[in-house]
Amino acid sequence: MINPQSEIRNPKSNGFSLIEIIITLVVLSIAMVGVFTVFSIGMQVSANPQLIDQATQLAQEKMDTVMGDRMNSARGFNYIIPGNYSAENPVTGFAAFNRSVNIFCVTAIDLNTNAGAPPCASGYTHVTVTVSNAAIGSVTVQGLVTNY
């Protein structure tokens, strides 16, 4: 037989009190705000790799055009001047991107210092293509075009 005295339970050990439940809910809600903040920031920047890739491809496309013009026998080295590569605001087919080309002469001694406007007697032209987007900033591709 079971002793009826052993069946008596302490009423405080039967479960959680209302105050314990409220405290637990407050702590969990504060923690969830932090977790949701991390997820929302992650969602906002998750498209950036795709935008960076698009900007890089657009910059490389324009650089390839410049290099192609250099190799074209009808155009050649002297065609590589700022007037032939105007800014695109926005880039055709890519409304979120702007693209600009900066071209200046350099010398063989210093390939980064502006030595004047093309056409370049030195035989070296520094070309910088910049593609910008409001969400990611800008991507820059640089190249050197020679007359050799």
C-alpha positions in Angstrom: 0.0 0.0 0.0 1.0 3.5 -0.7 1.3 5.7 2.3 -1.0 8.7 1.8 1.5 10.9 3.5 4.1 10.3 0.7 1.6 11.6 -1.9 1.6 15.1 -0.5 3.5 17.4 -2.8 5.0 20.7 -2.3 2.7 23.1 -4.2 5.7 25.3 -5.2 7.4 22.5 -7.1 4.5 21.6 -9.4 5.4 23.9 -12.3 6.4 27.5 -13.2 4.9 30.5 -11.6 3.4 33.3 -13.6 6.4 35.6 -12.8 8.9 33.0 -14.0 7.0 32.6 -17.3 6.9 36.4 -17.8 10.6 36.7 -17.1 11.4 33.9 -19.6 9.3 35.5 -22.3 11.0 38.9 -21.8 14.4 37.3 -22.0 13.5 35.3 -25.1 12.0 38.3 -26.8 15.1 40.4 -26.3 17.2 37.5 -27.7 15.0 37.1 -30.7 15.3 40.8 -31.6 19.1 40.3 -31.8 18.7 37.1 -33.9 16.3 38.8 -36.3 18.5 41.8 -36.7 21.4 39.6 -37.8 19.1 37.8 -40.3 17.7 41.0 -41.7 21.2 42.5 -42.2 22.2 39.2 -43.9 19.3 39.4 -46.2 20.0 43.0 -47.1 23.6 42.3 -48.2 23.0 38.9 -49.8 22.4 40.6 -53.2 25.7 42.4 -53.0 27.9 39.6 -54.5 25.7 39.6 -57.6 25.8 43.4 -57.9 29.6 43.4 -57.5 29.9 40.7 -60.2 27.7 42.7 -62.6 29.7 45.8 -62.0 33.0 43.9 -62.5 31.7 42.5 -65.8 30.5 45.9 -67.0 33.9 47.4 -66.2 35.7 44.5 -67.9 33.5 44.9 -70.9 34.4 48.5 -71.4 38.1 47.7 -70.9 37.9 45.0 -73.5 36.3 47.5 -75.9 39.3 49.9 -75.3 41.8 47.1 -75.9 39.9 45.9 -79.0 40.0 49.5 -80.4 43.8 49.5 -79.8 44.1 46.2 -81.8 41.8 47.4 -84.6 43.8 48.5 -87.6 41.2 51.1 -88.5 41.5 52.7 -85.0 44.8 51.9 -83.2 46.6 53.5 -80.3 45.8 57.1 -81.2 42.0 56.4 -81.0 42.3 55.8 -77.3 41.4 59.3 -76.1 38.7 60.4 -73.6 36.4 61.9 -76.2 35.8 58.4 -77.7 34.6 56.9 -74.4 31.9 59.0 -72.9 30.3 58.4 -69.5 27.2 56.2 -69.4 24.7 57.4 -66.8 23.1 54.8 -66.7 24.7 52.0 -68.6 22.4 50.8 -71.4 20.4 47.8 -70.2 21.6 48.3 -66.6 19.7 51.2 -65.1 21.3 50.8 -61.6 24.8 51.2 -62.9 26.9 54.2 -64.1 30.2 53.8 -66.0 33.0 56.2 -66.8 36.4 55.9 -68.5 39.4 57.9 -67.5 42.3 58.0 -69.9 45.6 59.8 -69.5 49.2 59.6 -70.7 52.0 58.1 -68.6 55.7 57.5 -69.0 57.6 54.3 -68.8 59.2 55.4 -65.6 55.9 56.1 -63.8 52.8 54.2 -65.1 50.4 55.8 -62.6 51.2 59.5 -62.8 49.3 61.7 -65.3 51.7 63.0 -67.9 49.0 64.8 -70.0 46.1 64.2 -72.2 46.2 61.7 -75.1 47.3 61.3 -77.8 50.5 60.2 -76.0 53.9 60.8 -77.4 55.3 58.5 -74.7 53.5 55.5 -76.2 51.8 54.6 -72.9 48.2 55.3 -72.0 46.7 54.5 -68.6 43.0 53.5 -68.8 40.7 53.3 -65.7 37.1 52.1 -66.0 34.8 52.8 -63.0 31.4 51.3 -62.6 29.3 52.6 -59.7 26.1 51.5 -58.1 24.2 53.0 -55.1 24.1 49.7 -53.2 27.8 48.7 -53.6 29.8 51.8 -54.3 32.2 51.4 -57.2 34.3 48.8 -59.0 37.4 49.9 -60.9 39.4 48.1 -63.6 42.8 49.6 -64.7 44.9 48.8 -67.7 47.9 50.1 -69.7 47.6 50.5 -73.5 50.9 50.8 -75.3 51.9 51.8 -78.8 54.2 48.9 -79.6 
